[in-house]
Each structure stands twice: as structure tokens, then as C-alpha cells.
């Protein structure tokens, strides 16, 4: 059985989206080569399917599809672009037409049943990236097995929280790590 994880960057005050620009411009404060390497080599090591809500998907597609041809891209960006451009992707949307990104399919209806089918199938971890409203829906439908959260040493005061005001979950800490940049990684299993 496959598991669903939410892989998130989060502010210390609990927000994952500032609701401006791409929504996570605040991550610069806790970002470092060490954090990047840990994320690429450890946090997403078992992921074979990336899942997004429409808004996040469109931003990721617009950014990462262009990185390989960007002469200013650093090795970490190039490595992540290679992964994300080639990994299987699912976007949950009732309004998106053709996804126009390699290895992407759209789930527009019967999402809970489709996710249950994916979880019952063979393969690696199904990971929701950013997409806080999609995470809220997955929480409400009892479909998240684990949270992998990079907490950044910054507060932004408002935005979209990782856990909406109706979310009630019991979580078991599986792992934690701190970084010289001030970021802290926590991995929780839903009990």
C-alpha cells in the first residue's frame, strides 16, 4: 500500500502560503545548500508521484520547466528540475484543461475514490507539494498518512495555514533535524 505525504515549507507561525506571488518567497531565510541537499536526498527519496492543486501546479510548471535552459541555474536547481520534470505528476482541478507538462494527469472528479485507488496500487510515495487547500481537502477526507515539514525561522503574520481551523489530528513524531540556517525538519505520521 502506498502512502500519501504532505511535503511542506512552513513559517514558524504555521503558514505555508503568503498569498502573494508564488506564496513561499519567505523560504529564503531558512534555505541553504544543506537544506536543499537534505530535501533532495532524504525528504523526497521515496516519492514517485508529485501531486498539486491547480494554482501551485501552474506556478511549478512555469518555473521548473524553464530551469534546464536557464544559464544561471545552480546545480541544485538543475537536479531538482530534472527530477520534477520527469516524475509522474497529478494535478487536482476542475478547471485546468491540458496540463502541458510531461508525465502529468488531471484528476477532475471522484478525487477521493481516485486517491484510494492510487494508494492501493503499486509504487512509491504520493506526495502533495505545497498546495495548502489541497492538503486541507486531504486532511478532511482522512487521506494523509504523513507530514514532512521544513519549518523556517520566519513569521509572516497571515496567509494560508498548513492546518485549517477544523483540522484535528493526532500525530506521532518519526524524525526531526535542525540546520545551521535555523530551519528545522519534522516528520509526523498521522496516528
N, C-alpha and C positions, 0 to 999 in steps of 0.2 A: 504494500500500500504506500502510495506517495504521500508526502506531507505538503501542506501549504504554509509558507512562512511570509511574514511581512518584513522586508528589509528596509529600514528607515533611518534617515538622519533626523535628529530631533534636537530642539533647543532645550536648555535646562528648564525652561518654564513650560515644556510639553508640546510645543508647536512643531509641525513638520512642513508647513507651507505658510509663507508670509503673505500670500495672496497678491504679491507684486512680482512682475517678471516671471521667471521660471518658478519662483517660490522658495528657493533654497539658496539664495545668494549669501546668506548668513553663514554657510558652512565653511567659508574661507578661514574663519578664526581657529577652528579645530582641525583643519585639514593639513596633512603633511604627507611626505613620501612614505613614512611608516604607516600611517592610517590607510593610504592608498594600497600599499602592498598587502596589508592585513586583509583589507576588504577583498581584493582580487584573489589572493591565495587561500584565504580561510573562510570568510563570510559567505562567499558565493561558490565555494569549491564543489558543492553537491548540486548546484542549480542547473537544470537543463531546460527550464521554461521560465521566461520572464513574463509577468502579467502587469498590465497597466489599465488605468482609466483613460478615457479619450484625451483629456487635456494633457496629462503627463505624457502619454504616448506621442502626441503631436510634437511636444517640446523635445522629447528624447530623439524622435526620428529626425527632426530638423537639425539637432545638434550633432548626434553621433554619426549620422550618415555622411556628414561633411568632414569629420575629423581626419579620415585617412588621406584626404587630399590637402590638408592644411599643413604648410611647411613649418609652421610654428608649434605644431603639436609635440608634446613631450612623449617620451617612451611609455609612461604610464597611461596617458590618454590614448595613444595608439594601440596599446594592448587591450584596454577596455573597449575601444571602438571595434577592434577585431572580434572580440567576444560578443558584444551586444549586437553587432550587425549580422552575426552568424547564428546566434542562439534562436531556438524556437520562441516566438512571441505570441501572446494573446492580448487583444485589446477588448475590453468590455465597453460596448457602446451601442446605443440605438440610433445614433445619428451619423456615425462615420461610414462613409462609402468604402471605396477601395483603400486598403491600408497603405499601399505604396511603400512598403519596407519589406525586405527579404524575410522569408520564414515567418510571416505574420498571418494570423487568422483572427477574425472578429467573432465575438460571441455577443449576439444582439437580443436573444430571447432564451428563456428557460435556463438562466445562468446557474441557479443552484443545482439543477439536475446535471448540467454540463460539467460543473466543477466536481460533483460527486463521481461522475464517470471518469474524469481525469485522475482523481485521487485513487480510484480503484484500479487504474491501469498500471502498466509498467513504466518505469522511468525514474528520473531523479526528482529533486525537489522542485515544486512550483513556487515561484517567488513573486510576490507583489512588490514592485518598486515604487516608492513614493505613493502617489495616488491615494491620498488620505480618505476621500469619500468612498472609494472602492474598499479600502480597509474597513471603514465603518460598516459597509454592507456585509462584508465577510464576517466581521465580529457579530453583527446582528443575526446572521444565519448559522453561526457556530461552525464556520469553515476554516478558521485559522488554527493551526497546530502550534505555531511558534512565532515569536517576535525576535528579530535580530536588530538591535538599535544602537546606532552610534550617537551618543549624547555629546553635543558640542557646548563648549564653555561660553555661551552667549544666551541672552534673553532678548525677545523681540516684542513682548507685551501683548501681541494679538496675532491672529492668523487662524489656521485650521489645526486643531489639536490632533494628535495621534489617536487618543481615546476620546470619543464623543461623550457627552454628558449622560448618556443612558448605558454606556458600556460598563458591565460588571464582569470581571474576570478574576479567577484565582490563577496565579502564575507561579511556576517553580523556576528558580534561577538555575540555569545549566552552566553558565560561563560568564566571566567578566574579565576585562583587561583595561588598563589605563595606558595613555600615551603621553609622551613628553609635550605634545601640543596642548594638553589639557582636555582632550577628548577622552571619553570613556565608552567602551563597548559592553553591552549587556545582552545576554541571550536568555530568553524566557520561554519555557514550554507552558502551554495552556493546560491547566490541571483538569 
